[in-house]
């Protein structure tokens, strides 16, 4: 499965792609999945330009990234409550732009909050950007951490890979429980109530 993480921004948009060997879209996780780094970087626009021009330029660059990398799924940062309303609004606009570009290509989107991504990558929901970048580099085998925005995007992709593998394993476990429960259910070998 090819997972593209996108860290949206109104001036800088980070992206990072990983390939998860052994986990195809919709396939069962086996525990042997391996993350492989594909590419990461940023799409940016000059800060002095009006917001609509910056978002338009980033949208064009993001479209090129999507067309070139052809992800199976995109992991995108979710907007969450921030102290600075202006920053939250700018992120929401950038996220909307990214969703439109992704939607035009028919790619599925999964959303994750920054605290969940940090917890998944470092074990702490309040980890700083440097900790996230160093852990991302270690997880995908990079010699040095990528730029913060690109590292955040890779962290989103890794979070989705882990969430997908966990969800598939849990679905399989529930199916096994249902099957096991059916063997000892009413009319089965367990006498109608199952064994303690």
Buried (B, 14 or more C-beta within 10 A) or exposed (E): BBBBBBBBBBBBBBBBBBBBEBBEEEEEBEEEBEBEBBBBBBBBBEEEEEEEEBBBBBBEBBBEBBEEBEBBBBBBBBBEEEEEEEEBEBBEBBBEBBBEBBEEEEBEBBBBBBEBBBBBBBEEEEBEBEBBBBBBBEBBEBEEBBBBBBBBBBBBBBBBBBBBBEEBBEEEEEEEEEEEEEEBBEEEEBEEEBEE
